[in-house]
Amino acid sequence: MKSQLTAFFIVVCALVQAQVKIQGKVIDSETLKPIPYADIRLPELKVSATSNSDGTFYIESTGNTNQLSVSKTGFETANYILENKIDYNYVAQLFVAEEETEEDNGTVDLQTAVVSAKKKRLKKKENPAYAILREVWKRKKKNGLKSIPHYQYDEYEKLEFDISNVDSTFMKRKIFKGMEFVFEKVDTSSINGKTYLPAFLNESIYKVAGINKPSTKERRELVANKTSGFEKNEVVASTVKNLFRDIDVYDNRVNILDIKFVSPIATDGFAVYDYELKDTIDVDGVESYRIKYYPRREGELTFKGELYISKDSYAVKEVVMETTKEINVNFVRNIFMNLQYDIPNDSVFYPKKEYAMLDMSILSKKEDSKGIFAHKTVNYYNYDFETSNPESYYYERLDPAKSALNEKSDEFWVENRPEALTKDQEGIYETLEQLNKVPKFNNIVKGIEVFGSGYYNVLNAIDIGNLYSSFGYNEIEGVRLRAGARTYFSQNDMWRAQGFLAYGFRDNKFKYGADFRTMFNKFNRFQIGIGTKRDVEQLAATLTSSDGIMTRSFASSSIISQGNNAYLSSNNLTNIYTSIEPWKNVTFRVDGNYQLIKPADSSLFSVAYEKDGKIKETVTNSSVSVSVIARPGAKYSQYGIDRYEMSTLAPTLMLRYTKGLKGVINSDFEYDKLQFLYSQPILIGSFGKSLITVEAGKTFQGVPLSLMSAIPGNESYGQVYGTFSQLDYYEFVTDEYVTMNYEHHFNGWILNKVPLIKKLKLREVGFLRAAYGDISDKSKAINRSTIQYFAPNQQIYYEYGFGIENIGFGNIRPLRVDFNWRGNYNNLPDVRKFGVTVGMDWSF
């Protein structure tokens, strides 16, 4: 009975809230085959849509009409009278048009040539849309905010998560017992007609101000923020926001999910799109050409949709972009965007409104499988180009706490929203407040948090974990178990204590570590920390050592390796540090380290060296290092001591100087060491994404093996970026080095063009790794270890290969298999000339 009432409620809501909802298919009347990319219109309401590659479509409007128009070049336009204004099984048939001719008088003519469905597409210069787009390219507009001395405006941002494809079977599941009231909010999407249940809503209003002279700087201050009440709503909101990127449709390629799609107005658009000039239409008082576009080939990173081009200024007034069903993007069934602009003059535009939706699914891309809708709506309003502020105003560091949360009354929101919430959105806040009082719901949320973070929270004070680091294996310890914990009162804790305890069942020894960190100032992130650990580690696994006591090398924890690794060290490390961020994303850090290093098993491996005529097996090292770390463009959602970093294309640059302090706490060596690191992901048009890392360093005095820089090998079968898969640990030892790791992910650019194989949605990867280094005579002279020093100083050592990624089923495609070849130094004993490594990647 309850399910019947719910179904009745959904139908009533549909009748009240939307006058027209038509879902169906466009077919050829003769062959009965689907017609892709047909133009679907409600002409009286000026609402339009485009059929998918399989001919299916959905069109909706809150207006009232009974007229439906369907057209496609090569077919006669069909005009229908809707008997039922809500119909989810509509079939529209089109008849092939007779051939007609058209004289070309050199002007933009709306009477496009009608071409038989069996004939080739129009040549570019014969297409009326080409003449219009050529004028757009000639007058390529720029965002006016970048060309004026100063500006300010208000920005309203709305983020929403929905559960999609909610049906009666889903509602009846036992897991929802006691939570049935949430289904009163079920509605259908105006984009694709799927049912959905709103699950999260976040609203924010910002005051944005910027200058372009004498320098470019923008200030973005949160005025108000309101969320649906999840305990960690800031992370949820940031996650939704991070799914979207700022888009300039005038760019040839637009970035979505760090994947470059071809813009519909790209100068090379005619190579990948077909364009049809349909008619002219009034858009906010601006007479505009309406151009339909769709991809020429399946599987490419393209869109289908409509362009609205101003007849006077040839500027984009509005653009609708929607991906096709064949896109090779994991977890994403569909991407829809509607971008609207104001055009004050012939040279610039201003953003007016942006709406974007991702239709995401976890297991399968089938249209009826459960998933998530992620929405982002942004309104730009109250532009002011007259008010001027002191230059210091734009450089002021805002309170990060207020930048994360600034709640206002309901009355404030009613008065200040530029557009009202829908009835469903208004009810989300109340519904989720009710949900938070249901124990079963809180248990579900907690389970998801544990899966995502690897930590289980106890009493809202302690996190147990990381659960994913509980098990390991190496030659010295055998099976290794590890348990850890950390304080966790909130996502913005200003201090944190953490520790771990581990036990090896072969060496029968306990290992442990603990640290404490606190931050005094949330503006410049001034903090100090102290920690210590006693652990078994592979010191030759990285060139640039990580900052932190709790980190652990993959090389001493891999379960399956290509050989027996006995080159492990017992590392007794105590660290004290302080750091500060005087400028945004620029950190200065000072570390003091005291370290005792000896072999984990002296019968298998020695780190011995000669000092003052004596052979020593233990290295005592006291040092101070100063680091400058820059992350220009990086974005963070939290302000506590541990921040959540959102995925960006921000580079990492680090410069570190280390001074060895001989005689301080019995330290054995005085030395000077300089290191540099640069790493950055780079999008390269439609060809995919590259990741490049360059590291360089030099130690200016002779030091023993444990303090030198070994070119990082990888003897495991796993993939570890930054290492050399065909090198053993300590195969190359240096005290000055330069390395480069480069890999390019083609995102299926090649395999998507191969028949049959493209159905597997595999993606190709190419990579090159190189290293050059040398070793001083002073370092060689004191070596008494079991490692015979050899540096890649005769020629640059290199590895190369290719990989296949995106291996799996449905949306679960995490596997990557690499085929690695060693380029040179193949005359050395027992080298691995070829190897296969396996990795995991959950990217889009």
C-alpha positions in Angstrom: 0.0 0.0 0.0 2.8 2.4 0.9 4.6 1.8 -2.4 1.4 2.5 -4.3 0.9 5.8 -2.5 4.5 6.7 -3.3 4.0 5.9 -6.9 0.8 8.0 -6.9 2.7 10.9 -5.3 5.4 10.7 -8.0 2.8 10.8 -10.8 1.0 13.8 -9.2 4.2 15.7 -8.8 5.1 15.0 -12.4 1.7 16.4 -13.6 2.0 19.5 -11.4 5.6 20.4 -11.9 6.1 19.6 -15.6 3.5 20.1 -18.3 5.4 18.2 -21.0 7.7 15.1 -20.6 8.4 13.2 -23.8 10.8 10.3 -23.9 11.1 8.2 -27.0 13.0 7.3 -30.2 13.5 8.8 -33.7 13.5 6.2 -36.5 13.7 6.0 -40.3 10.2 5.3 -41.6 11.5 3.0 -44.4 14.3 1.0 -42.6 13.0 1.5 -39.0 16.6 2.1 -38.0 17.3 4.8 -35.4 18.2 8.3 -36.6 21.0 9.7 -34.5 21.4 13.4 -33.6 17.9 14.5 -34.8 16.6 17.9 -33.7 13.7 17.6 -31.2 11.7 20.8 -30.5 8.8 22.2 -28.6 8.6 25.1 -31.1 6.0 27.2 -29.1 8.2 27.0 -26.0 11.6 27.4 -27.8 12.8 24.2 -26.1 15.0 21.8 -28.0 17.0 18.6 -27.5 19.1 16.3 -29.6 18.6 12.5 -30.0 21.4 10.2 -29.0 23.5 8.0 -31.3 20.8 5.3 -30.9 18.0 7.7 -31.8 16.6 7.9 -28.2 15.7 11.4 -26.8 14.1 13.1 -23.9 12.6 16.6 -23.8 10.8 18.4 -21.0 9.3 21.7 -20.2 7.2 23.3 -17.5 5.4 25.2 -20.1 2.2 24.1 -21.8 2.1 22.9 -25.4 1.0 20.0 -27.6 3.3 20.6 -30.5 6.4 18.6 -31.2 8.8 19.0 -34.2 11.4 16.5 -35.3 13.9 17.2 -38.0 17.2 15.9 -39.4 19.2 16.9 -42.5 18.3 14.5 -45.3 14.8 13.9 -44.0 11.5 15.8 -44.1 10.6 17.7 -41.0 7.8 16.0 -39.0 5.4 18.0 -36.9 3.3 16.2 -34.3 0.3 17.0 -32.1 0.9 15.4 -28.7 -2.1 13.5 -27.5 -0.4 12.8 -24.2 1.9 15.4 -22.8 3.6 12.9 -20.6 4.7 9.9 -22.7 7.8 7.7 -22.1 7.4 5.5 -25.2 7.0 8.0 -28.0 8.1 7.0 -31.5 8.8 9.7 -34.2 9.2 8.6 -37.8 11.0 10.6 -40.4 10.7 10.2 -44.2 13.7 10.6 -46.5 13.5 14.0 -48.3 13.7 14.4 -52.0 16.9 16.1 -53.4 16.9 19.8 -53.8 19.5 22.3 -55.1 20.7 25.6 -53.7 22.5 28.5 -55.3 25.5 29.8 -53.3 25.4 33.6 -53.3 28.2 33.9 -50.7 25.9 34.9 -47.9 24.8 33.1 -44.7 21.5 31.5 -45.8 19.2 29.8 -43.4 17.8 27.6 -46.2 20.4 24.8 -45.9 20.8 22.4 -48.7 18.8 19.3 -48.2 20.8 16.2 -48.8 19.6 12.6 -49.3 20.2 10.4 -46.3 22.3 8.2 -48.5 24.6 11.0 -49.7 27.8 12.3 -48.2 27.7 15.3 -45.8 28.0 18.8 -47.1 31.5 20.1 -47.8 32.7 22.5 -45.2 32.6 25.6 -47.4 29.1 24.7 -48.7 27.8 24.5 -45.1 26.1 27.8 -44.0 27.2 27.1 -40.4 30.8 27.3 -41.6 30.4 31.0 -42.7 29.0 31.8 -39.2 31.7 30.0 -37.3 34.4 31.6 -39.4 33.1 34.9 -38.3 33.2 33.7 -34.7 36.8 32.6 -35.0 37.7 35.9 -36.6 36.1 37.9 -33.8 37.2 35.5 -31.0 35.9 37.1 -27.8 37.7 37.3 -24.5 36.4 37.3 -21.0 36.0 41.0 -20.3 37.0 40.5 -16.7 40.6 40.1 -17.8 40.8 43.3 -19.8 39.6 46.0 -17.3 41.5 47.6 -14.5 39.2 46.4 -11.7 35.9 44.6 -11.2 33.6 42.9 -8.7 30.5 40.8 -8.8 28.4 38.3 -6.8 28.5 34.6 -7.4 25.9 32.1 -6.3 26.9 28.5 -6.4 24.6 25.5 -5.9 26.0 21.9 -5.7 23.7 18.9 -5.6 24.1 15.1 -5.4 21.2 12.8 -6.4 20.7 9.1 -6.4 19.5 8.2 -9.9 17.2 5.5 -11.3 15.2 5.2 -8.1 12.3 2.7 -8.8 9.8 0.8 -6.7 12.1 -2.3 -6.4 14.8 -0.1 -5.0 12.5 1.6 -2.5 11.4 -1.8 -1.1 14.9 -2.9 -0.1 15.3 -3.8 3.5 18.2 -1.4 3.9 15.7 1.5 3.7 13.4 0.2 6.4 12.7 3.1 8.7 13.8 5.6 6.0 10.9 5.4 3.6 10.1 9.1 4.1 13.0 10.1 1.9 11.2 8.7 -1.2 8.6 11.5 -1.0 11.3 13.6 -2.8 11.7 11.4 -5.9 11.5 13.3 -9.2 12.5 13.0 -12.8 15.5 14.7 -14.4 14.7 17.4 -17.0 17.9 16.3 -18.9 17.4 12.6 -19.4 14.0 11.7 -17.8 15.5 9.4 -15.2 14.1 9.3 -11.7 16.3 10.6 -8.9 16.3 11.2 -5.2 18.0 14.4 -3.9 20.7 13.4 -1.4 22.9 16.5 -0.8 22.6 20.2 -1.4 25.1 23.0 -0.8 24.6 26.7 -1.5 27.3 29.4 -1.4 27.3 33.1 -2.1 30.7 34.7 -2.8 31.8 38.3 -3.2 34.4 38.3 -6.0 36.7 41.3 -6.7 39.8 41.5 -8.9 42.4 43.8 -10.5 44.5 43.5 -13.6 46.8 46.4 -13.1 49.6 46.8 -11.9 49.3 43.0 -11.3 46.6 40.4 -11.7 44.9 39.3 -8.4 41.5 38.1 -7.4 39.8 38.0 -4.0 37.0 35.5 -3.5 35.3 35.9 -0.2 32.6 33.5 1.1 29.5 35.6 2.2 27.2 32.7 3.1 27.1 28.9 3.0 24.4 26.4 3.6 24.5 22.6 3.4 22.2 19.7 3.8 23.7 18.7 7.2 26.1 15.9 6.5 28.8 15.8 9.2 31.6 16.1 6.6 29.6 18.3 4.2 32.7 20.4 3.4 34.5 17.4 1.9 31.3 16.3 0.0 30.9 19.8 -1.4 34.5 20.0 -2.4 34.3 16.6 -4.1 31.3 17.7 -6.2 33.0 21.0 -7.0 36.2 19.2 -8.0 34.4 17.2 -10.6 33.9 20.4 -12.7 36.5 22.7 -14.2 36.3 26.3 -15.3 35.5 26.3 -19.0 36.2 28.8 -21.8 34.2 27.6 -24.7 36.4 29.7 -27.1 39.3 27.5 -26.3 39.9 24.7 -28.9 39.9 22.1 -26.1 37.9 22.3 -22.8 38.9 20.5 -19.6 36.4 18.2 -18.0 37.6 15.7 -15.4 41.2 16.5 -16.5 40.2 15.2 -20.0 40.4 17.4 -23.0 37.2 17.5 -25.1 37.0 19.2 -28.4 35.1 22.5 -28.1 32.1 22.9 -30.4 33.5 26.2 -31.7 37.1 24.9 -32.0 38.9 26.1 -35.1 39.3 22.5 -36.1 35.8 21.6 -35.2 34.8 20.6 -38.7 37.2 17.7 -38.5 35.3 16.1 -35.7 31.8 17.6 -35.8 28.9 18.0 -38.3 27.1 21.3 -38.1 23.5 22.2 -39.2 22.2 25.8 -39.2 18.6 25.3 -38.1 17.0 28.8 -37.6 17.2 32.0 -35.7 15.9 32.5 -32.2 15.6 35.2 -29.6 17.8 34.5 -26.6 17.3 37.1 -23.8 16.6 39.8 -26.4 19.5 38.9 -28.7 18.6 37.6 -32.1 20.8 34.5 -32.5 21.6 31.8 -35.0 20.8 28.3 -33.7 23.3 25.7 -34.9 23.0 22.0 -34.2 26.2 20.0 -33.9 27.1 16.4 -33.3 30.2 14.1 -33.6 31.2 12.6 -36.9 32.7 9.5 -35.3 31.7 7.5 -32.2 33.9 7.2 -29.2 35.8 10.4 -29.5 36.0 13.1 -26.9 33.3 15.3 -28.4 29.8 16.6 -27.6 26.4 17.0 -29.2 24.2 20.0 -28.7 23.4 23.5 -29.8 25.2 26.8 -30.4 23.4 30.1 -30.2 25.5 32.8 -32.0 24.6 36.5 -31.9 23.7 37.7 -35.4 25.1 41.2 -34.6 28.4 40.4 -32.9 29.0 36.8 -33.9 29.6 35.9 -30.2 28.4 32.8 -28.4 25.3 33.8 -26.5 24.6 30.3 -25.2 26.0 26.8 -25.7 24.5 23.4 -24.8 27.0 20.6 -24.6 26.2 16.9 -24.0 28.5 13.9 -24.4 27.4 10.8 -26.4 26.9 7.4 -24.9 30.1 6.1 -26.5 32.5 8.3 -24.4 35.4 6.3 -23.0 35.2 7.8 -19.5 34.9 5.6 -16.5 32.0 6.0 -14.0 30.4 8.7 -16.3 27.4 7.9 -18.4 26.7 11.5 -19.5 28.0 15.0 -19.1 25.6 17.9 -19.8 26.5 21.6 -19.7 24.6 24.8 -20.5 26.7 28.0 -20.5 25.1 31.4 -20.9 26.9 34.7 -21.5 26.2 38.5 -21.6 27.7 40.3 -24.6 28.1 44.0 -23.8 30.1 44.8 -27.0 31.8 43.3 -30.0 35.0 42.4 -28.2 34.2 40.8 -24.8 31.8 38.6 -23.0 30.9 38.1 -19.3 29.8 34.8 -17.8 26.1 34.9 -16.8 25.1 31.4 -15.8 26.6 27.9 -15.9 24.9 24.6 -15.3 26.6 21.3 -15.4 25.5 17.7 -14.6 27.4 14.5 -14.5 25.4 11.2 -14.7 27.7 8.9 -12.9 27.4 5.2 -12.1 29.5 2.8 -9.9 29.3 -0.6 -11.4 27.8 -0.4 -14.9 27.0 2.2 -17.5 23.7 0.6 -18.4 21.0 3.3 -18.5 18.9 1.6 -15.9 21.6 0.9 -13.3 21.7 2.9 -10.1 24.0 5.9 -10.1 24.6 9.5 -9.0 23.7 12.8 -10.5 26.2 15.6 -9.6 25.0 19.1 -10.4 26.7 22.4 -10.3 24.9 25.7 -11.0 26.7 29.1 -10.9 25.0 32.5 -11.3 27.2 35.6 -11.9 25.4 38.9 -11.1 25.7 42.4 -9.8 28.7 43.2 -12.0 30.4 46.4 -10.9 33.3 47.9 -12.9 33.3 51.3 -11.2 34.2 50.6 -7.5 37.9 50.7 -6.8 39.6 49.2 -3.7 43.1 49.7 -2.3 45.6 47.2 -3.8 46.1 45.7 -0.3 42.4 44.7 -0.3 43.0 42.1 -3.0 46.1 40.6 -1.3 44.5 40.3 2.1 44.6 36.7 3.4 41.1 35.7 4.3 40.2 33.7 7.4 40.2 30.1 6.1 37.6 29.0 8.7 35.1 31.6 7.3 36.1 30.5 3.8 34.9 27.0 4.6 31.7 27.8 6.5 29.7 30.9 7.0 26.1 30.1 7.9 23.2 32.6 7.5 19.5 32.6 8.4 16.8 31.3 6.2 15.6 34.8 5.7 18.9 35.8 4.3 18.8 33.1 1.7 15.2 34.0 0.7 16.3 37.6 0.1 19.7 36.9 -1.5 19.3 33.9 -3.8 19.3 35.0 -7.4 17.0 32.2 -8.3 14.5 30.3 -6.0 15.0 26.7 -5.1 12.7 24.1 -6.5 10.2 22.5 -4.1 12.4 19.3 -4.1 15.5 21.3 -3.2 13.7 23.2 -0.5 12.9 19.8 1.2 16.4 18.4 1.1 17.5 20.2 4.2 14.6 19.0 6.3 14.8 15.4 4.9 18.5 15.0 5.6 18.1 16.4 9.1 15.6 13.6 9.6 18.0 11.1 8.1 20.8 12.1 10.4 18.6 10.9 13.3 18.2 7.4 11.8 20.9 5.0 13.2 20.9 2.8 10.1 21.6 5.8 7.8 24.5 6.9 10.0 25.9 3.4 9.9 25.8 3.4 6.1 27.5 6.7 5.9 30.2 5.5 8.3 30.8 2.4 6.2 31.3 4.5 3.1 33.7 6.8 5.0 35.8 3.8 6.2 36.0 2.4 2.6 37.1 5.8 1.3 39.6 6.8 4.0 40.8 3.6 5.4 40.1 4.8 8.9 37.4 3.8 11.4 36.4 6.5 13.8 35.7 5.7 17.5 33.9 8.0 19.9 34.4 11.0 17.4 37.9 11.2 18.8 40.2 8.4 17.5 40.7 7.0 14.0 41.9 3.4 13.8 44.0 2.7 10.7 45.2 3.0 8.0 43.4 -0.3 7.5 45.0 -0.6 4.0 48.5 -0.7 5.6 47.7 -3.6 8.0 49.4 -6.3 6.1 52.8 -6.6 4.4 55.6 -9.0 3.6 59.4 -8.7 3.1 62.4 -11.0 3.2 63.6 -9.9 6.7 60.3 -9.6 8.6 58.3 -12.2 6.7 54.6 -11.6 7.3 54.2 -8.2 8.8 51.1 -6.9 10.7 50.6 -3.2 11.4 48.1 -1.4 13.6 47.8 2.4 13.8 45.7 5.2 15.3 45.4 8.9 15.2 43.4 11.6 17.0 40.4 12.9 14.9 37.9 15.2 16.4 37.0 17.1 13.2 38.2 17.5 9.6 39.8 20.8 10.6 41.7 19.7 13.7 44.5 22.2 14.6 46.6 19.4 16.1 47.0 15.7 15.6 48.8 12.8 17.4 49.3 9.5 15.7 51.2 6.3 16.0 51.7 2.7 14.8 52.8 -0.7 16.1 54.1 -3.4 13.8 55.3 -7.0 14.2 57.4 -9.2 11.9 56.8 -12.9 12.3 60.2 -13.9 10.8 62.5 -11.6 12.8 60.1 -11.7 15.8 60.6 -8.0 16.5 58.2 -5.1 17.2 58.5 -1.8 15.3 56.8 1.4 16.2 56.4 5.0 15.5 54.6 8.1 16.8 54.4 11.8 16.2 52.6 14.9 17.3 51.9 18.0 15.2 50.2 21.3 16.0 49.3 24.4 14.0 49.2 27.8 15.7 48.0 30.0 12.8 45.5 29.0 10.2 46.4 32.0 8.0 50.1 31.3 7.4 49.8 27.6 8.7 52.7 28.0 11.1 53.2 24.6 12.7 55.7 22.4 14.6 55.9 18.7 15.0 58.0 16.0 16.7 58.1 12.3 16.1 60.2 9.1 16.2 60.1 5.6 14.7 62.0 2.3 14.8 61.2 0.4 11.6 62.6 -1.8 8.8 62.8 0.1 5.5 64.2 0.1 2.0 66.3 3.3 2.0 67.0 3.1 -1.8 63.3 3.4 -2.8 63.2 7.1 -3.4 65.5 10.0 -4.2 63.6 12.7 -2.4 62.7 11.4 1.0 59.1 12.1 2.3 58.4 14.3 5.2 56.8 12.4 8.0 57.2 9.6 10.5 54.2 7.6 9.5 55.1 7.0 5.8 56.4 3.7 4.7 58.2 2.5 1.6 56.4 0.2 -0.9 59.7 -1.7 -1.3 59.6 -3.1 2.2 55.9 -4.0 2.1 55.3 -5.5 -1.3 53.7 -8.9 -1.2 55.1 -10.4 -4.4 58.6 -9.4 -5.7 60.8 -10.4 -8.6 63.6 -11.4 -6.3 64.6 -11.8 -2.7 65.2 -8.4 -1.3 67.6 -8.5 1.7 68.8 -4.9 1.2 66.7 -3.5 4.0 67.9 -1.3 6.8 66.8 -0.8 10.4 66.1 2.9 10.6 65.9 4.6 14.0 64.7 8.1 13.2 63.7 11.1 15.3 62.5 14.2 13.6 61.5 17.7 14.7 60.2 20.3 12.2 58.6 23.7 11.8 56.9 25.1 8.7 55.1 28.2 7.6 53.2 29.3 4.5 54.0 33.0 4.2 52.4 33.1 0.7 49.6 31.0 -0.6 50.8 27.5 -1.6 54.4 28.4 -0.8 55.8 26.5 2.2 59.1 27.0 4.0 60.0 24.0 6.2 63.0 23.3 8.5 63.7 19.7 9.7 66.1 18.5 12.3 66.8 14.7 12.1 68.7 12.3 14.3 69.2 8.9 12.7 70.8 5.5 13.4 71.0 3.2 10.4 72.2 -0.4 10.4 71.4 -3.4 8.2 68.2 -5.2 9.1 70.1 -8.5 8.8 73.9 -8.1 8.8 74.4 -11.6 7.6 72.7 -10.7 4.3 73.5 -7.1 3.8 76.1 -4.6 5.1 76.1 -0.8 5.1 79.7 -0.7 6.5 82.1 2.2 5.8 85.6 3.2 7.0 86.1 6.1 9.3 89.3 7.1 11.0 90.8 3.8 10.1 88.0 1.8 11.6 85.2 -0.2 10.0 81.8 0.8 11.2 78.4 -1.0 10.6 76.1 1.7 12.0 75.7 5.2 10.6 74.9 7.9 13.0 73.5 11.0 11.2 72.4 14.3 12.6 71.2 16.8 10.0 69.2 20.0 9.4 67.4 20.5 6.2 65.6 23.6 4.8 63.0 23.1 2.1 60.9 25.4 -0.1 57.9 23.8 -1.6 55.6 25.5 -4.1 52.3 24.3 -5.4 51.0 27.1 -7.6 47.3 26.6 -8.4 46.7 23.9 -5.8 43.3 23.9 -4.1 42.4 22.7 -0.7 39.0 22.3 1.0 40.1 22.3 4.6 42.2 24.5 6.8 43.3 22.1 9.6 46.7 20.6 10.0 45.8 17.9 7.5 44.2 19.3 4.4 42.1 17.6 1.7 43.7 18.5 -1.6 41.4 18.7 -4.6 42.7 17.2 -7.9 44.2 19.9 -10.1 46.9 20.2 -12.7 49.1 22.2 -10.2 52.8 21.6 -10.4 55.0 20.7 -7.5 58.4 22.4 -7.1 60.8 21.7 -4.2 64.2 22.9 -3.4 65.9 21.4 -0.3 69.3 22.0 1.3 70.6 19.5 3.9 73.5 20.0 6.2 75.1 17.1 8.0 76.2 18.0 11.5 79.4 16.1 12.4 79.8 15.6 16.2 76.2 16.6 17.1 74.9 13.7 19.1 77.9 11.6 17.9 77.0 12.2 14.2 79.7 10.7 11.9 79.7 13.0 8.9 79.6 16.6 7.9 78.2 17.1 4.4 76.2 19.5 2.2 73.4 18.1 0.0 71.2 20.0 -2.5 68.1 18.5 -4.1 65.5 19.7 -6.6 62.2 18.2 -7.7 59.6 19.2 -10.3 56.5 17.3 -11.1 53.4 18.2 -13.1 50.5 16.6 -15.0 50.0 18.3 -18.4 47.0 18.0 -20.7 47.9 17.8 -24.4 44.9 18.7 -26.5 42.9 15.6 -27.5 45.9 13.4 -27.2 45.6 12.7 -23.4 47.5 13.6 -20.3 51.3 13.5 -19.6 52.9 13.3 -16.2 56.5 14.4 -16.0 58.9 14.4 -13.0 62.5 15.7 -12.9 64.7 15.2 -9.9 68.3 16.4 -9.4 70.7 16.4 -6.5 74.3 16.5 -5.3 76.1 15.7 -2.1 79.3 17.7 -1.9 81.4 15.5 0.4 82.0 11.8 0.7 79.3 9.8 2.6 78.5 6.1 3.2 76.0 4.1 1.3 73.0 4.9 3.7 73.4 8.6 3.0 74.0 8.4 -0.7 71.4 8.7 -3.5 70.6 5.4 -5.1 68.7 5.5 -8.4 65.4 4.1 -7.2 64.8 0.5 -8.5 61.7 -1.5 -8.2 62.0 -5.3 -7.7 58.2 -5.7 -7.1 55.7 -6.6 -9.8 53.7 -3.5 -8.9 53.9 -0.2 -10.6 55.4 2.7 -8.6 55.7 6.0 -10.4 59.2 7.6 -10.0 61.0 4.3 -9.8 62.9 2.2 -12.5 61.2 -1.1 -13.0 64.3 -2.9 -14.5 66.7 -1.8 -11.8 67.5 -3.7 -8.6 67.9 -1.8 -5.3 71.4 -0.2 -5.1 72.2 -1.2 -8.7 73.2 2.4 -9.4 74.6 4.4 -6.5 75.4 8.1 -6.9 76.1 11.3 -5.0 75.1 13.5 -7.9 72.2 12.6 -10.1 69.5 13.8 -12.6 66.5 11.6 -13.3 63.4 12.0 -15.5 60.2 10.0 -15.5 57.7 10.7 -18.3 54.5 8.9 -19.1 51.7 9.8 -21.4 48.1 8.5 -21.1 46.5 8.6 -24.5 43.0 8.0 -23.1 42.2 5.6 -26.0 43.1 8.1 -28.7 44.7 5.2 -30.7 42.7 2.1 -29.6 39.3 3.9 -30.0 39.9 4.0 -33.7 40.5 0.2 -34.1 37.3 -1.7 -35.0 36.2 -4.3 -32.4 39.0 -3.4 -30.0 37.4 -0.1 -29.3 34.5 -1.9 -27.8 36.8 -3.1 -25.0 37.4 0.6 -24.0 41.1 -0.1 -23.5 43.6 2.8 -23.2 47.2 3.0 -24.2 50.1 4.4 -22.2 53.7 5.2 -23.3 56.6 5.9 -20.9 60.3 6.8 -20.8 62.5 6.8 -17.8 66.1 8.1 -17.7 68.9 8.6 -15.2 72.4 10.1 -15.2 74.7 10.3 -12.2 78.2 10.0 -10.9 80.0 9.1 -7.7 83.0 10.9 -6.1 86.2 9.2 -5.3 85.8 10.2 -1.6 82.6 8.3 -1.4 84.1 5.3 -3.1 87.1 5.3 -0.8 85.2 4.8 2.4 82.8 2.1 1.1 83.0 -1.2 2.9 79.5 -2.3 2.3 78.4 -5.4 0.4 77.3 -3.1 -2.5 79.8 -2.6 -5.3 79.4 1.1 -6.3 78.4 1.7 -9.9 77.0 4.9 -11.3 75.3 5.6 -14.7 78.1 8.0 -15.8 79.1 6.4 -19.1 75.8 7.2 -20.8 72.3 8.0 -19.7 70.5 4.9 -18.4 67.0 4.6 -19.8 63.9 2.4 -19.8 61.0 2.5 -22.1 57.8 0.7 -22.8 54.0 0.8 -23.2 51.1 -0.2 -21.1 47.4 -1.0 -21.5 45.1 0.5 -18.9 41.4 0.6 -18.2 41.2 -3.1 -18.1 38.1 -4.6 -16.4 34.4 -4.9 -16.8 31.6 -2.3 -16.8 32.8 0.7 -14.8 35.3 -1.4 -12.8 38.4 -0.9 -14.9 41.2 -0.4 -12.5 43.9 -2.6 -14.0 47.0 -1.5 -15.9 49.6 -3.8 -17.4 53.0 -2.3 -18.4 55.6 -3.9 -20.6 59.1 -2.6 -19.7 62.3 -2.8 -21.6 65.8 -1.9 -20.3 67.5 0.4 -22.8 71.2 0.0 -22.0 73.8 -1.2 -19.5 72.7 -4.7 -20.5 76.2 -6.1 -20.1 76.0 -5.9 -16.3 75.5 -9.3 -14.6 72.0 -10.6 -13.9 70.2 -7.6 -15.4 66.5 -7.7 -16.1 66.1 -6.7 -19.8 62.3 -7.1 -19.9 59.6 -7.1 -17.3 55.9 -6.9 -16.8 54.4 -4.8 -14.0 50.8 -4.5 -12.9 49.1 -1.5 -11.3 45.8 -0.1 -10.2 44.2 3.2 -11.2 40.7 4.4 -10.4 40.8 7.5 -12.6 38.0 8.6 -15.0 
